[in-house]
């Protein structure tokens, strides 16, 4: 056999990484990328995109009103306090209730869907507390 012919045959059997990413019809492979691709997430209804960003839009609107009424210091102070509430937390193995954030945003008196179903019975996170803390502290 010719060595030149072997190299051509080897080239035909080599696959590129793009072959593994898409199927023959251009659909992503769920065995590699998972059953749902979040990059291609399309909303089923036009209001769904608006509802998903409701709290963020409401916060931006309140910040604009605070700036117009009280000046620049009020939204800056609120943003600083919100940033502090995000940095303070419980141990990694305990779920956070984010009570401080809810109080600052005025959501402490509202009862929503997450308040009823956000119990320890419905959590997806299980594991050994010591291992989770060591992983968070980058000891493992």
Secondary structure per residue as TSV (DSSP state, phi and psi in degrees):
chain	resnum	aa	ss	phi	psi
A	1	X	-	360.0	150.9
A	2	X	-	-85.4	136.1
A	3	X	H	-67.1	-30.0
A	4	X	H	-66.1	-37.5
A	5	X	H	-70.9	-35.4
A	6	X	H	-63.8	-41.3
A	7	X	H	-66.0	-34.9
A	8	X	H	-67.8	-39.3
A	9	X	H	-65.7	-38.3
A	10	X	H	-65.0	-35.9
A	11	X	H	-66.3	-33.7
A	12	X	H	-70.8	-28.2
A	13	X	H	-88.6	-10.5
A	14	X	-	-76.3	138.7
A	15	X	-	-111.2	150.4
A	16	X	-	-95.5	159.1
A	17	X	H	-61.6	-25.6
A	18	X	H	-70.1	-23.0
A	19	X	H	-64.7	-32.7
A	20	X	H	-81.6	-20.0
A	21	X	H	-79.6	-37.1
A	22	X	B	-125.5	153.3
A	23	X	-	-84.3	-174.2
A	24	X	T	-69.1	-23.2
A	25	X	T	-97.7	8.2
A	26	X	S	85.0	11.6
A	27	X	-	-94.4	139.8
A	28	X	B	-67.6	147.4
A	29	X	-	-78.0	117.4
A	30	X	H	-69.5	-19.5
A	31	X	H	-73.6	-23.5
A	32	X	H	-99.0	-44.8
A	33	X	H	-100.5	-1.4
A	34	X	-	93.3	166.7
A	35	X	S	-71.0	-26.6
A	36	X	-	-124.7	129.0
A	37	X	-	-97.3	114.7
A	38	X	G	-76.0	-18.5
A	39	X	G	-69.9	-31.4
A	40	X	G	-100.2	23.6
A	41	X	-	-69.5	120.9
A	42	X	-	-115.7	139.3
A	43	X	-	-76.6	141.0
A	44	X	S	-79.7	-19.7
A	45	X	S	-138.6	145.5
A	46	X	H	-60.4	-29.8
A	47	X	H	-78.1	-15.1
A	48	X	H	-65.3	-38.0
A	49	X	H	-67.9	-37.2
A	50	X	H	-67.6	-41.1
A	51	X	H	-69.1	-32.1
A	52	X	H	-69.0	-26.0
A	53	X	T	-109.0	23.5
A	54	X	H	-62.1	-50.4
A	55	X	H	-66.6	-35.9
A	56	X	H	-67.8	-42.5
A	57	X	H	-64.9	-39.0
A	58	X	H	-65.1	-40.5
A	59	X	H	-64.7	-42.2
A	60	X	H	-63.2	-38.8
A	61	X	H	-66.5	-42.1
A	62	X	H	-65.4	-36.1
A	63	X	H	-64.7	-39.9
A	64	X	H	-64.9	-42.1
A	65	X	H	-65.0	-43.0
A	66	X	H	-60.4	-41.1
A	67	X	H	-65.9	-40.3
A	68	X	H	-70.7	-34.3
A	69	X	H	-87.1	-48.9
A	70	X	H	-106.3	-10.2
A	71	X	-	103.7	-176.3
A	72	X	H	-72.0	-25.7
A	73	X	H	-66.8	-33.1
A	74	X	H	-66.9	-50.2
A	75	X	H	-68.1	-30.0
A	76	X	H	-67.7	-40.1
A	77	X	H	-66.6	-42.8
A	78	X	H	-64.2	-40.8
A	79	X	H	-64.8	-38.0
A	80	X	H	-65.6	-41.8
A	81	X	H	-67.6	-37.9
A	82	X	H	-65.7	-37.9
A	83	X	H	-66.3	-36.8
A	84	X	H	-67.4	-35.6
A	85	X	H	-69.2	-29.9
A	86	X	H	-73.5	-30.6
A	87	X	H	-81.8	-26.8
A	88	X	-	-87.1	132.8
A	89	X	-	-156.5	-179.2
A	90	X	-	-88.2	-174.8
A	91	X	-	-63.7	153.7
A	92	X	T	-61.9	-24.1
A	93	X	T	-87.8	-5.5
A	94	X	S	-102.4	136.7
A	95	X	-	-71.9	142.5
A	96	X	-	-92.9	133.9
A	97	X	-	-88.9	-14.8
A	98	X	-	50.3	47.0
A	99	X	H	-66.8	-40.7
A	100	X	H	-60.8	-42.1
A	101	X	H	-65.4	-40.7
A	102	X	H	-64.2	-37.4
A	103	X	H	-67.3	-43.0
A	104	X	H	-64.9	-35.7
A	105	X	H	-89.4	-4.4
A	106	X	T	80.1	19.0
A	107	X	-	-98.4	9.9
A	108	X	T	-74.0	-20.0
A	109	X	T	-100.2	-0.5
A	110	X	-	-91.6	142.6
A	111	X	-	-111.7	115.5
A	112	X	-	-118.6	-174.8
A	113	X	H	-62.6	-40.1
A	114	X	H	-69.8	-25.7
A	115	X	H	-69.5	-32.3
A	116	X	H	-83.8	-42.2
A	117	X	H	-97.3	3.4
A	118	X	-	-95.7	56.2
A	119	X	S	-106.8	170.4
A	120	X	G	-65.9	-22.2
A	121	X	G	-67.6	-26.7
A	122	X	G	-103.1	8.8
A	123	X	-	-76.0	149.2
A	124	X	-	-98.9	-10.4
A	125	X	-	-92.9	119.0
A	126	X	-	-132.8	152.2
A	127	X	-	162.2	177.8
A	128	X	-	-86.1	129.3
A	129	X	H	-59.2	-40.5
A	130	X	H	-65.0	-40.8
A	131	X	H	-67.5	-37.3
A	132	X	H	-68.0	-41.7
A	133	X	H	-66.2	-41.7
A	134	X	H	-64.8	-35.7
A	135	X	H	-67.8	-40.0
A	136	X	H	-64.7	-36.4
A	137	X	T	-86.0	5.2
A	138	X	T	58.8	39.7
A	139	X	-	-91.5	-21.2
A	140	X	-	-97.9	360.0
